[in-house]
Amino acid sequence: MPNQRRVLSVLLGAATAAALVATAQPAHAAPQPGLSAAYSARAVAVGSTWSLVFTITNADTPTTVPFSFGVSLPGGVTSPGAPTTTCTATVGVSAPGEYAVAGVLAAAQPSCTITVRVTSATEANYATCADDVSDLVGLTAPPRCASISFVAAQAS
């Protein structure tokens, strides 16, 4: 009888261990916060002023997110004013059309924005893509390009 208990105990232990291994969930890393870019309009008049908005999104809101990145405006696009932000961040202008951003997205804050006013004196299509973002820290790159078309007014 003691051998049967011992065998039963070993079998029960092995079955329990196998069940635990079979039901254990693999560890997943929290998704990294993301950076996206969007222009406030798609087609606008040459010389008018619109916004290029960068949004930092915190996919894991209980976590504070330190971030930084640089961005260059497309050639032919200028900014007539200082950038604004809803993030706890500083936005420096390293050269005309080139910005350096560093900040923190608070743990309970799901997102924040950095807005750059833009204009163009030239009729053209412009895009801001992941390649225009440099020195990205703490964020994933924009998944797609943001586009704007500056068009000349048509005579009526």
Rosetta constraint file for C-alpha pairs under 8 A:
AtomPair CA 1 CA 5 HARMONIC 6.36 0.50
AtomPair CA 2 CA 6 HARMONIC 6.14 0.50
AtomPair CA 3 CA 7 HARMONIC 6.05 0.50
AtomPair CA 4 CA 8 HARMONIC 5.92 0.50
AtomPair CA 5 CA 9 HARMONIC 5.84 0.50
AtomPair CA 6 CA 10 HARMONIC 6.14 0.50
AtomPair CA 7 CA 11 HARMONIC 6.08 0.50
AtomPair CA 8 CA 12 HARMONIC 5.94 0.50
AtomPair CA 9 CA 13 HARMONIC 6.05 0.50
AtomPair CA 10 CA 14 HARMONIC 6.12 0.50
AtomPair CA 11 CA 15 HARMONIC 6.08 0.50
AtomPair CA 12 CA 16 HARMONIC 6.10 0.50
AtomPair CA 13 CA 17 HARMONIC 6.13 0.50
AtomPair CA 14 CA 18 HARMONIC 6.10 0.50
AtomPair CA 15 CA 19 HARMONIC 6.14 0.50
AtomPair CA 16 CA 20 HARMONIC 6.22 0.50
AtomPair CA 17 CA 21 HARMONIC 6.21 0.50
AtomPair CA 18 CA 22 HARMONIC 6.09 0.50
AtomPair CA 19 CA 23 HARMONIC 6.22 0.50
AtomPair CA 20 CA 24 HARMONIC 5.95 0.50
AtomPair CA 30 CA 59 HARMONIC 7.87 0.50
AtomPair CA 30 CA 60 HARMONIC 6.56 0.50
AtomPair CA 31 CA 59 HARMONIC 6.11 0.50
AtomPair CA 31 CA 60 HARMONIC 6.85 0.50
AtomPair CA 32 CA 58 HARMONIC 7.62 0.50
AtomPair CA 32 CA 59 HARMONIC 6.82 0.50
AtomPair CA 32 CA 60 HARMONIC 7.84 0.50
AtomPair CA 32 CA 138 HARMONIC 7.29 0.50
AtomPair CA 32 CA 139 HARMONIC 6.17 0.50
AtomPair CA 32 CA 140 HARMONIC 6.50 0.50
AtomPair CA 33 CA 56 HARMONIC 7.01 0.50
AtomPair CA 33 CA 57 HARMONIC 5.54 0.50
AtomPair CA 33 CA 58 HARMONIC 4.64 0.50
AtomPair CA 33 CA 59 HARMONIC 5.50 0.50
AtomPair CA 33 CA 60 HARMONIC 7.44 0.50
AtomPair CA 33 CA 65 HARMONIC 7.48 0.50
AtomPair CA 33 CA 138 HARMONIC 6.99 0.50
AtomPair CA 33 CA 139 HARMONIC 5.02 0.50
AtomPair CA 33 CA 140 HARMONIC 6.33 0.50
AtomPair CA 34 CA 55 HARMONIC 7.99 0.50
AtomPair CA 34 CA 56 HARMONIC 5.69 0.50
AtomPair CA 34 CA 57 HARMONIC 5.25 0.50
AtomPair CA 34 CA 58 HARMONIC 6.81 0.50
AtomPair CA 34 CA 59 HARMONIC 7.74 0.50
AtomPair CA 34 CA 139 HARMONIC 4.86 0.50
AtomPair CA 34 CA 140 HARMONIC 4.62 0.50
AtomPair CA 34 CA 141 HARMONIC 6.61 0.50
AtomPair CA 34 CA 142 HARMONIC 7.11 0.50
AtomPair CA 35 CA 54 HARMONIC 6.74 0.50
AtomPair CA 35 CA 55 HARMONIC 5.67 0.50
AtomPair CA 35 CA 56 HARMONIC 4.73 0.50
AtomPair CA 35 CA 57 HARMONIC 6.52 0.50
AtomPair CA 35 CA 139 HARMONIC 6.02 0.50
AtomPair CA 35 CA 140 HARMONIC 5.92 0.50
AtomPair CA 35 CA 141 HARMONIC 5.69 0.50
AtomPair CA 35 CA 142 HARMONIC 5.18 0.50
AtomPair CA 36 CA 54 HARMONIC 5.60 0.50
AtomPair CA 36 CA 55 HARMONIC 5.23 0.50
AtomPair CA 36 CA 56 HARMONIC 6.69 0.50
AtomPair CA 36 CA 141 HARMONIC 7.25 0.50
AtomPair CA 36 CA 142 HARMONIC 4.46 0.50
AtomPair CA 36 CA 143 HARMONIC 6.91 0.50
AtomPair CA 36 CA 144 HARMONIC 7.79 0.50
AtomPair CA 37 CA 52 HARMONIC 6.95 0.50
AtomPair CA 37 CA 53 HARMONIC 5.65 0.50
AtomPair CA 37 CA 54 HARMONIC 4.49 0.50
AtomPair CA 37 CA 55 HARMONIC 6.35 0.50
AtomPair CA 37 CA 128 HARMONIC 7.43 0.50
AtomPair CA 37 CA 129 HARMONIC 7.97 0.50
AtomPair CA 37 CA 142 HARMONIC 6.47 0.50
AtomPair CA 37 CA 145 HARMONIC 7.22 0.50
AtomPair CA 37 CA 146 HARMONIC 5.72 0.50
AtomPair CA 38 CA 52 HARMONIC 5.76 0.50
AtomPair CA 38 CA 53 HARMONIC 5.33 0.50
AtomPair CA 38 CA 54 HARMONIC 6.63 0.50
AtomPair CA 38 CA 145 HARMONIC 7.91 0.50
AtomPair CA 38 CA 146 HARMONIC 4.84 0.50
AtomPair CA 38 CA 147 HARMONIC 7.28 0.50
AtomPair CA 39 CA 50 HARMONIC 7.40 0.50
AtomPair CA 39 CA 51 HARMONIC 5.64 0.50
AtomPair CA 39 CA 52 HARMONIC 4.39 0.50
AtomPair CA 39 CA 53 HARMONIC 6.09 0.50
AtomPair CA 39 CA 146 HARMONIC 6.15 0.50
AtomPair CA 39 CA 147 HARMONIC 6.48 0.50
AtomPair CA 39 CA 148 HARMONIC 6.35 0.50
AtomPair CA 40 CA 50 HARMONIC 6.20 0.50
AtomPair CA 40 CA 51 HARMONIC 5.24 0.50
AtomPair CA 40 CA 52 HARMONIC 6.36 0.50
AtomPair CA 40 CA 53 HARMONIC 7.28 0.50
AtomPair CA 41 CA 50 HARMONIC 7.04 0.50
AtomPair CA 41 CA 51 HARMONIC 7.84 0.50
AtomPair CA 41 CA 148 HARMONIC 6.59 0.50
AtomPair CA 42 CA 147 HARMONIC 6.62 0.50
AtomPair CA 42 CA 148 HARMONIC 4.71 0.50
AtomPair CA 42 CA 149 HARMONIC 5.99 0.50
AtomPair CA 43 CA 148 HARMONIC 5.89 0.50
AtomPair CA 43 CA 149 HARMONIC 4.57 0.50
AtomPair CA 43 CA 150 HARMONIC 5.90 0.50
AtomPair CA 43 CA 151 HARMONIC 6.88 0.50
AtomPair CA 44 CA 48 HARMONIC 6.90 0.50
AtomPair CA 44 CA 148 HARMONIC 7.62 0.50
AtomPair CA 44 CA 149 HARMONIC 6.17 0.50
AtomPair CA 44 CA 150 HARMONIC 4.99 0.50
AtomPair CA 44 CA 151 HARMONIC 6.02 0.50
AtomPair CA 45 CA 150 HARMONIC 5.37 0.50
AtomPair CA 45 CA 151 HARMONIC 5.02 0.50
AtomPair CA 45 CA 152 HARMONIC 5.80 0.50
AtomPair CA 45 CA 153 HARMONIC 6.22 0.50
AtomPair CA 46 CA 119 HARMONIC 7.46 0.50
AtomPair CA 46 CA 120 HARMONIC 5.88 0.50
AtomPair CA 46 CA 121 HARMONIC 5.48 0.50
AtomPair CA 46 CA 122 HARMONIC 6.27 0.50
AtomPair CA 46 CA 123 HARMONIC 6.06 0.50
AtomPair CA 46 CA 150 HARMONIC 4.94 0.50
AtomPair CA 46 CA 151 HARMONIC 5.33 0.50
AtomPair CA 46 CA 152 HARMONIC 5.44 0.50
AtomPair CA 46 CA 153 HARMONIC 7.43 0.50
AtomPair CA 47 CA 119 HARMONIC 5.79 0.50
AtomPair CA 47 CA 120 HARMONIC 5.42 0.50
AtomPair CA 47 CA 121 HARMONIC 5.08 0.50
AtomPair CA 47 CA 122 HARMONIC 7.89 0.50
AtomPair CA 47 CA 150 HARMONIC 7.95 0.50
AtomPair CA 48 CA 119 HARMONIC 5.84 0.50
AtomPair CA 48 CA 120 HARMONIC 7.40 0.50
AtomPair CA 49 CA 80 HARMONIC 7.98 0.50
AtomPair CA 49 CA 117 HARMONIC 6.46 0.50
AtomPair CA 49 CA 118 HARMONIC 5.51 0.50
AtomPair CA 49 CA 119 HARMONIC 4.77 0.50
AtomPair CA 50 CA 117 HARMONIC 5.57 0.50
AtomPair CA 50 CA 118 HARMONIC 5.33 0.50
AtomPair CA 50 CA 119 HARMONIC 6.46 0.50
AtomPair CA 51 CA 115 HARMONIC 6.27 0.50
AtomPair CA 51 CA 116 HARMONIC 5.60 0.50
AtomPair CA 51 CA 117 HARMONIC 4.43 0.50
AtomPair CA 51 CA 118 HARMONIC 5.65 0.50
AtomPair CA 52 CA 115 HARMONIC 5.76 0.50
AtomPair CA 52 CA 116 HARMONIC 5.16 0.50
AtomPair CA 52 CA 117 HARMONIC 6.25 0.50
AtomPair CA 52 CA 118 HARMONIC 6.68 0.50
AtomPair CA 53 CA 113 HARMONIC 6.49 0.50
AtomPair CA 53 CA 114 HARMONIC 5.75 0.50
AtomPair CA 53 CA 115 HARMONIC 4.50 0.50
AtomPair CA 53 CA 116 HARMONIC 6.41 0.50
AtomPair CA 54 CA 113 HARMONIC 5.48 0.50
AtomPair CA 54 CA 114 HARMONIC 5.10 0.50
AtomPair CA 54 CA 115 HARMONIC 6.34 0.50
AtomPair CA 55 CA 111 HARMONIC 6.75 0.50
AtomPair CA 55 CA 112 HARMONIC 5.79 0.50
AtomPair CA 55 CA 113 HARMONIC 4.48 0.50
AtomPair CA 55 CA 114 HARMONIC 6.58 0.50
AtomPair CA 56 CA 105 HARMONIC 7.86 0.50
AtomPair CA 56 CA 111 HARMONIC 5.38 0.50
AtomPair CA 56 CA 112 HARMONIC 5.46 0.50
AtomPair CA 56 CA 113 HARMONIC 6.22 0.50
AtomPair CA 56 CA 139 HARMONIC 7.84 0.50
AtomPair CA 57 CA 110 HARMONIC 5.92 0.50
AtomPair CA 57 CA 111 HARMONIC 4.36 0.50
AtomPair CA 57 CA 112 HARMONIC 6.88 0.50
AtomPair CA 58 CA 65 HARMONIC 7.28 0.50
AtomPair CA 58 CA 105 HARMONIC 7.43 0.50
AtomPair CA 58 CA 109 HARMONIC 7.31 0.50
AtomPair CA 58 CA 110 HARMONIC 5.04 0.50
AtomPair CA 58 CA 111 HARMONIC 5.81 0.50
AtomPair CA 59 CA 110 HARMONIC 7.11 0.50
AtomPair CA 61 CA 107 HARMONIC 5.28 0.50
AtomPair CA 61 CA 108 HARMONIC 5.35 0.50
AtomPair CA 61 CA 109 HARMONIC 6.40 0.50
AtomPair CA 61 CA 110 HARMONIC 5.74 0.50
AtomPair CA 62 CA 107 HARMONIC 4.79 0.50
AtomPair CA 62 CA 108 HARMONIC 5.90 0.50
AtomPair CA 63 CA 106 HARMONIC 7.44 0.50
AtomPair CA 63 CA 107 HARMONIC 4.55 0.50
AtomPair CA 63 CA 108 HARMONIC 7.59 0.50
AtomPair CA 64 CA 104 HARMONIC 6.94 0.50
AtomPair CA 64 CA 105 HARMONIC 5.82 0.50
AtomPair CA 64 CA 106 HARMONIC 4.86 0.50
AtomPair CA 64 CA 107 HARMONIC 4.09 0.50
AtomPair CA 64 CA 108 HARMONIC 7.82 0.50
AtomPair CA 65 CA 104 HARMONIC 5.42 0.50
AtomPair CA 65 CA 105 HARMONIC 4.93 0.50
AtomPair CA 65 CA 106 HARMONIC 6.57 0.50
AtomPair CA 65 CA 107 HARMONIC 7.11 0.50
AtomPair CA 65 CA 138 HARMONIC 6.94 0.50
AtomPair CA 66 CA 102 HARMONIC 7.82 0.50
AtomPair CA 66 CA 103 HARMONIC 5.84 0.50
AtomPair CA 66 CA 104 HARMONIC 4.22 0.50
AtomPair CA 66 CA 105 HARMONIC 6.34 0.50
AtomPair CA 66 CA 138 HARMONIC 6.24 0.50
AtomPair CA 67 CA 102 HARMONIC 5.83 0.50
AtomPair CA 67 CA 103 HARMONIC 5.48 0.50
AtomPair CA 67 CA 104 HARMONIC 5.96 0.50
AtomPair CA 67 CA 105 HARMONIC 7.77 0.50
AtomPair CA 67 CA 136 HARMONIC 7.64 0.50
AtomPair CA 67 CA 137 HARMONIC 5.35 0.50
AtomPair CA 67 CA 138 HARMONIC 4.77 0.50
AtomPair CA 67 CA 139 HARMONIC 6.48 0.50
AtomPair CA 68 CA 100 HARMONIC 7.55 0.50
AtomPair CA 68 CA 101 HARMONIC 5.31 0.50
AtomPair CA 68 CA 102 HARMONIC 4.16 0.50
AtomPair CA 68 CA 103 HARMONIC 6.29 0.50
AtomPair CA 68 CA 135 HARMONIC 7.27 0.50
AtomPair CA 68 CA 136 HARMONIC 5.89 0.50
AtomPair CA 68 CA 137 HARMONIC 5.17 0.50
AtomPair CA 68 CA 138 HARMONIC 6.97 0.50
AtomPair CA 68 CA 139 HARMONIC 8.00 0.50
AtomPair CA 69 CA 100 HARMONIC 6.04 0.50
AtomPair CA 69 CA 101 HARMONIC 5.35 0.50
AtomPair CA 69 CA 102 HARMONIC 6.68 0.50
AtomPair CA 69 CA 133 HARMONIC 6.66 0.50
AtomPair CA 69 CA 134 HARMONIC 5.82 0.50
AtomPair CA 69 CA 135 HARMONIC 5.10 0.50
AtomPair CA 69 CA 136 HARMONIC 4.41 0.50
AtomPair CA 69 CA 137 HARMONIC 6.30 0.50
AtomPair CA 70 CA 98 HARMONIC 7.28 0.50
AtomPair CA 70 CA 99 HARMONIC 5.52 0.50
AtomPair CA 70 CA 100 HARMONIC 4.38 0.50
AtomPair CA 70 CA 101 HARMONIC 6.03 0.50
AtomPair CA 70 CA 133 HARMONIC 5.56 0.50
AtomPair CA 70 CA 134 HARMONIC 4.84 0.50
AtomPair CA 70 CA 135 HARMONIC 5.95 0.50
AtomPair CA 70 CA 136 HARMONIC 7.04 0.50
AtomPair CA 71 CA 98 HARMONIC 5.79 0.50
AtomPair CA 71 CA 99 HARMONIC 5.33 0.50
AtomPair CA 71 CA 100 HARMONIC 6.67 0.50
AtomPair CA 71 CA 132 HARMONIC 5.62 0.50
AtomPair CA 71 CA 133 HARMONIC 4.52 0.50
AtomPair CA 71 CA 134 HARMONIC 6.09 0.50
AtomPair CA 72 CA 97 HARMONIC 5.70 0.50
AtomPair CA 72 CA 98 HARMONIC 4.46 0.50
AtomPair CA 72 CA 99 HARMONIC 6.46 0.50
AtomPair CA 72 CA 132 HARMONIC 5.54 0.50
AtomPair CA 72 CA 133 HARMONIC 6.85 0.50
AtomPair CA 73 CA 77 HARMONIC 6.24 0.50
AtomPair CA 73 CA 78 HARMONIC 7.24 0.50
AtomPair CA 73 CA 97 HARMONIC 5.09 0.50
AtomPair CA 73 CA 98 HARMONIC 6.41 0.50
AtomPair CA 73 CA 128 HARMONIC 6.91 0.50
AtomPair CA 73 CA 132 HARMONIC 7.41 0.50
AtomPair CA 74 CA 97 HARMONIC 7.91 0.50
AtomPair CA 74 CA 126 HARMONIC 6.42 0.50
AtomPair CA 74 CA 127 HARMONIC 6.71 0.50
AtomPair CA 74 CA 128 HARMONIC 6.58 0.50
AtomPair CA 76 CA 120 HARMONIC 6.03 0.50
AtomPair CA 76 CA 121 HARMONIC 7.45 0.50
AtomPair CA 76 CA 122 HARMONIC 6.68 0.50
AtomPair CA 77 CA 97 HARMONIC 7.63 0.50
AtomPair CA 77 CA 118 HARMONIC 6.42 0.50
AtomPair CA 77 CA 119 HARMONIC 5.70 0.50
AtomPair CA 77 CA 120 HARMONIC 4.84 0.50
AtomPair CA 77 CA 121 HARMONIC 7.89 0.50
AtomPair CA 77 CA 126 HARMONIC 7.87 0.50
AtomPair CA 78 CA 96 HARMONIC 7.54 0.50
AtomPair CA 78 CA 97 HARMONIC 6.03 0.50
AtomPair CA 78 CA 118 HARMONIC 5.56 0.50
AtomPair CA 78 CA 119 HARMONIC 5.48 0.50
AtomPair CA 78 CA 120 HARMONIC 6.17 0.50
AtomPair CA 79 CA 96 HARMONIC 7.94 0.50
AtomPair CA 79 CA 97 HARMONIC 6.61 0.50
AtomPair CA 79 CA 116 HARMONIC 6.84 0.50
AtomPair CA 79 CA 117 HARMONIC 5.42 0.50
AtomPair CA 79 CA 118 HARMONIC 4.49 0.50
AtomPair CA 79 CA 119 HARMONIC 6.20 0.50
AtomPair CA 80 CA 117 HARMONIC 6.46 0.50
AtomPair CA 80 CA 118 HARMONIC 6.56 0.50
AtomPair CA 80 CA 119 HARMONIC 7.20 0.50
AtomPair CA 81 CA 116 HARMONIC 7.70 0.50
AtomPair CA 81 CA 117 HARMONIC 6.30 0.50
AtomPair CA 82 CA 116 HARMONIC 7.08 0.50
AtomPair CA 82 CA 117 HARMONIC 7.59 0.50
AtomPair CA 83 CA 91 HARMONIC 6.95 0.50
AtomPair CA 83 CA 114 HARMONIC 6.87 0.50
AtomPair CA 83 CA 115 HARMONIC 5.49 0.50
AtomPair CA 83 CA 116 HARMONIC 4.60 0.50
AtomPair CA 83 CA 117 HARMONIC 6.79 0.50
AtomPair CA 84 CA 114 HARMONIC 5.76 0.50
AtomPair CA 84 CA 115 HARMONIC 5.21 0.50
AtomPair CA 84 CA 116 HARMONIC 6.75 0.50
AtomPair CA 85 CA 89 HARMONIC 7.22 0.50
AtomPair CA 85 CA 112 HARMONIC 7.50 0.50
AtomPair CA 85 CA 113 HARMONIC 5.55 0.50
AtomPair CA 85 CA 114 HARMONIC 4.27 0.50
AtomPair CA 85 CA 115 HARMONIC 6.09 0.50
AtomPair CA 86 CA 112 HARMONIC 5.35 0.50
AtomPair CA 86 CA 113 HARMONIC 5.35 0.50
AtomPair CA 86 CA 114 HARMONIC 6.59 0.50
AtomPair CA 87 CA 103 HARMONIC 6.97 0.50
AtomPair CA 87 CA 104 HARMONIC 7.01 0.50
AtomPair CA 87 CA 105 HARMONIC 6.36 0.50
AtomPair CA 87 CA 112 HARMONIC 5.01 0.50
AtomPair CA 87 CA 113 HARMONIC 6.10 0.50
AtomPair CA 87 CA 114 HARMONIC 7.09 0.50
AtomPair CA 88 CA 103 HARMONIC 5.51 0.50
AtomPair CA 88 CA 104 HARMONIC 5.57 0.50
AtomPair CA 88 CA 105 HARMONIC 6.58 0.50
AtomPair CA 88 CA 106 HARMONIC 7.99 0.50
AtomPair CA 89 CA 101 HARMONIC 6.84 0.50
AtomPair CA 89 CA 102 HARMONIC 5.44 0.50
AtomPair CA 89 CA 103 HARMONIC 3.78 0.50
AtomPair CA 89 CA 104 HARMONIC 6.33 0.50
AtomPair CA 90 CA 101 HARMONIC 5.78 0.50
AtomPair CA 90 CA 102 HARMONIC 5.55 0.50
AtomPair CA 90 CA 103 HARMONIC 6.27 0.50
AtomPair CA 91 CA 99 HARMONIC 6.56 0.50
AtomPair CA 91 CA 100 HARMONIC 5.69 0.50
AtomPair CA 91 CA 101 HARMONIC 4.54 0.50
AtomPair CA 91 CA 102 HARMONIC 6.76 0.50
AtomPair CA 92 CA 99 HARMONIC 5.54 0.50
AtomPair CA 92 CA 100 HARMONIC 5.03 0.50
AtomPair CA 92 CA 101 HARMONIC 6.37 0.50
AtomPair CA 93 CA 97 HARMONIC 7.48 0.50
AtomPair CA 93 CA 98 HARMONIC 5.83 0.50
AtomPair CA 93 CA 99 HARMONIC 4.59 0.50
AtomPair CA 93 CA 100 HARMONIC 6.32 0.50
AtomPair CA 94 CA 98 HARMONIC 5.58 0.50
AtomPair CA 94 CA 99 HARMONIC 5.72 0.50
AtomPair CA 94 CA 100 HARMONIC 6.64 0.50
AtomPair CA 95 CA 99 HARMONIC 7.33 0.50
AtomPair CA 105 CA 109 HARMONIC 6.38 0.50
AtomPair CA 105 CA 111 HARMONIC 7.21 0.50
AtomPair CA 105 CA 112 HARMONIC 7.16 0.50
AtomPair CA 120 CA 150 HARMONIC 6.78 0.50
AtomPair CA 122 CA 150 HARMONIC 7.01 0.50
AtomPair CA 122 CA 151 HARMONIC 7.91 0.50
AtomPair CA 123 CA 149 HARMONIC 7.49 0.50
AtomPair CA 123 CA 150 HARMONIC 5.06 0.50
AtomPair CA 123 CA 151 HARMONIC 4.85 0.50
AtomPair CA 123 CA 152 HARMONIC 5.94 0.50
AtomPair CA 124 CA 149 HARMONIC 5.78 0.50
AtomPair CA 124 CA 150 HARMONIC 5.45 0.50
AtomPair CA 124 CA 151 HARMONIC 6.62 0.50
AtomPair CA 125 CA 147 HARMONIC 7.16 0.50
AtomPair CA 125 CA 148 HARMONIC 5.89 0.50
AtomPair CA 125 CA 149 HARMONIC 4.23 0.50
AtomPair CA 125 CA 150 HARMONIC 6.34 0.50
AtomPair CA 126 CA 147 HARMONIC 5.62 0.50
AtomPair CA 126 CA 148 HARMONIC 5.40 0.50
AtomPair CA 126 CA 149 HARMONIC 6.13 0.50
AtomPair CA 127 CA 145 HARMONIC 6.11 0.50
AtomPair CA 127 CA 146 HARMONIC 5.44 0.50
AtomPair CA 127 CA 147 HARMONIC 4.31 0.50
AtomPair CA 127 CA 148 HARMONIC 6.48 0.50
AtomPair CA 128 CA 132 HARMONIC 6.15 0.50
AtomPair CA 128 CA 145 HARMONIC 5.47 0.50
AtomPair CA 128 CA 146 HARMONIC 5.16 0.50
AtomPair CA 128 CA 147 HARMONIC 6.47 0.50
AtomPair CA 129 CA 133 HARMONIC 7.17 0.50
AtomPair CA 129 CA 142 HARMONIC 6.94 0.50
AtomPair CA 129 CA 144 HARMONIC 6.42 0.50
AtomPair CA 129 CA 145 HARMONIC 4.22 0.50
AtomPair CA 129 CA 146 HARMONIC 6.40 0.50
AtomPair CA 130 CA 141 HARMONIC 5.73 0.50
AtomPair CA 130 CA 142 HARMONIC 5.40 0.50
AtomPair CA 130 CA 143 HARMONIC 7.22 0.50
AtomPair CA 130 CA 144 HARMONIC 7.22 0.50
AtomPair CA 130 CA 145 HARMONIC 6.95 0.50
AtomPair CA 133 CA 141 HARMONIC 7.55 0.50
AtomPair CA 136 CA 140 HARMONIC 7.64 0.50
AtomPair CA 136 CA 141 HARMONIC 7.31 0.50
